[in-house]
Amino acid sequence: MNQGLTLASKGDVAIDVVRFFWLVTSRHLSEWIRLPLLAAGVTFVVHEGLGWLRTRFGEQPEADPSVQESDSPVR
């Protein structure tokens, strides 16, 4: 296993997200940089949130009736 690989914990990721939004919403960046970064961040959060909602509350997809299972082995 890679000994030099360090994974971030969920707390570290949350702190990084807060830092990102603080940087984007602060007035230290010019508007032409700040607004696209803010839009990308909000889009990512909405996309991930909707994906989580789909997996959490979505129905299980039904088996496709056009696919037929056969008992013969496949090579």
VOPA-456661 format. One record per residue: y, z, x of N, C-alpha, C, O in turn. Coordinates in steps of 0.1 Angstrom, whole numbers, padded with zeros to 4 digits, always signed. Layout:
YZXYZXYZXYZX ...
% end
This chain:
-0012+0000+0008+0000+0000+0000+0012+0000+0009+0012+0005+0020 +0023-0006+0004+0036-0006+0011+0042+0008+0012+0045+0014+0002 +0043+0013+0024+0049+0026+0026+0064+0026+0025+0070+0037+0023 +0070+0015+0028+0084+0014+0027+0090+0011+0014+0102+0011+0012 +0082+0010+0004+0086+0007-0010+0089+0020-0018+0080+0028-0019 +0101+0021-0023+0104+0033-0031+0108+0028-0045+0117+0019-0046 +0102+0034-0055+0106+0030-0068+0116+0040-0074+0116+0052-0071 +0125+0035-0082+0135+0043-0088+0129+0050-0100+0121+0045-0108 +0133+0063-0102+0129+0070-0114+0138+0066-0126+0148+0059-0124 +0134+0070-0138+0141+0067-0150+0155+0073-0149+0165+0067-0154 +0157+0085-0143+0170+0091-0142+0179+0083-0132+0191+0082-0135 +0173+0077-0122+0181+0069-0113+0186+0056-0120+0197+0052-0118 +0178+0051-0128+0182+0038-0135+0193+0042-0145+0202+0034-0146 +0191+0053-0152+0202+0057-0162+0215+0059-0155+0226+0055-0160 +0215+0066-0143+0227+0068-0136+0233+0055-0131+0246+0053-0132 +0225+0045-0127+0230+0032-0123+0236+0024-0134+0246+0018-0132 +0230+0026-0146+0236+0019-0158+0250+0025-0161+0259+0018-0164 +0251+0038-0160+0263+0045-0163+0274+0040-0153+0285+0038-0156 +0270+0040-0140+0279+0035-0130+0284+0021-0132+0296+0018-0130 +0275+0012-0136+0278-0002-0139+0289-0002-0150+0299-0009-0148 +0286+0005-0161+0296+0004-0172+0309+0011-0169+0319+0006-0174 +0308+0021-0161+0321+0027-0157+0329+0017-0148+0341+0016-0150 +0322+0011-0139+0329+0001-0130+0335-0010-0139+0346-0015-0136 +0327-0015-0148+0332-0027-0156+0343-0023-0166+0352-0030-0168 +0343-0010-0171+0353-0006-0180+0366-0001-0173+0376+0001-0180 +0365+0003-0161+0376+0008-0154+0386-0003-0151+0382-0015-0152 +0398+0000-0147+0408-0010-0145+0409-0014-0130+0419-0021-0126 +0399-0011-0122+0399-0014-0108+0396-0029-0106+0400-0035-0096 +0389-0035-0115+0386-0049-0113+0396-0058-0122+0401-0053-0132 +0398-0070-0117+0406-0079-0125+0399-0083-0137+0387-0083-0138 +0406-0088-0147+0401-0090-0160+0391-0102-0160+0381-0102-0168 +0393-0112-0152+0384-0124-0152+0371-0120-0146+0361-0128-0147 +0370-0109-0138+0357-0104-0133+0351-0094-0143+0339-0094-0145 +0359-0085-0148+0354-0074-0156+0348-0079-0170+0338-0074-0173 +0355-0088-0176+0350-0092-0190+0336-0099-0189+0328-0096-0197 +0334-0109-0180+0320-0115-0180+0309-0105-0176+0298-0105-0181 +0313-0095-0167+0303-0085-0163+0300-0076-0175+0288-0072-0177 +0310-0072-0182+0308-0064-0194+0300-0072-0205+0291-0066-0211 +0303-0084-0207+0295-0092-0216+0280-0094-0212+0272-0093-0220 +0278-0096-0199+0264-0097-0194+0257-0083-0196+0245-0083-0200 +0264-0072-0193+0257-0059-0195+0254-0056-0209+0243-0051-0212 +0263-0059-0218+0261-0056-0232+0250-0065-0238+0241-0061-0245 +0250-0078-0233+0239-0087-0237+0226-0082-0233+0216-0083-0240 +0225-0077-0221+0212-0072-0215+0207-0060-0223+0196-0059-0227 +0216-0051-0226+0213-0039-0234+0208-0042-0248+0198-0037-0253 +0215-0052-0254+0211-0056-0268+0198-0063-0268+0189-0060-0276 +0196-0071-0258+0183-0079-0256+0171-0069-0254+0161-0070-0261 +0173-0059-0245+0162-0050-0243+0160-0041-0255+0149-0037-0258 +0171-0037-0262+0170-0029-0274+0162-0036-0285+0154-0030-0291 +0165-0048-0287+0158-0056-0297+0144-0058-0294+0135-0058-0302 +0141-0060-0281+0127-0061-0277+0119-0049-0279+0108-0049-0283 +0126-0037-0276+0119-0024-0279+0117-0022-0293+0106-0018-0297 +0126-0026-0302+0125-0024-0316+0114-0033-0321+0106-0029-0330 +0112-0045-0316+0102-0054-0320+0088-0049-0317+0079-0049-0325 +0087-0043-0305+0074-0037-0301+0071-0024-0308+0060-0021-0311 +0081-0017-0311+0080-0004-0318+0077-0005-0333+0068+0002-0338 +0084-0013-0340+0083-0014-0354+0077-0027-0359+0075-0029-0371 +0075-0037-0350+0070-0050-0355+0055-0049-0359+0047-0040-0355 +0052-0058-0367+0038-0059-0371+0029-0066-0361+0035-0074-0353 +0017-0063-0361+0008-0069-0351+0006-0084-0356+0003-0086-0367 +0006-0093-0346+0004-0107-0350-0010-0109-0355-0020-0104-0349 -0012-0117-0365-0025-0120-0370-0032-0130-0361-0025-0138-0354 -0045-0130-0361-0052-0140-0353-0050-0154-0359-0049-0156-0371 -0048-0163-0350-0046-0177-0354-0058-0183-0360-0069-0183-0353 -0058-0187-0373-0070-0192-0379-0075-0205-0373-0087-0209-0375 -0067-0213-0366-0071-0225-0361-0079-0224-0348-0086-0233-0344 -0079-0212-0342-0087-0210-0330-0101-0205-0334-0102-0195-0342 -0111-0212-0330-0125-0208-0334-0132-0202-0322-0131-0208-0311 -0138-0191-0324-0145-0184-0314-0159-0190-0313-0165-0192-0324 -0165-0193-0302-0179-0197-0301-0186-0188-0292-0181-0181-0283 -0199-0187-0294-0208-0178-0286-0213-0185-0274-0219-0178-0266 -0210-0198-0272-0215-0204-0260-0207-0200-0248-0194-0199-0249 -0213-0198-0236-0205-0194-0224-0197-0205-0219-0200-0217-0220 -0186-0202-0214-0176-0212-0208-0177-0211-0193-0176-0200-0187 -0177-0223-0187-0178-0223-0172-0164-0224-0166-0163-0225-0154 
% end
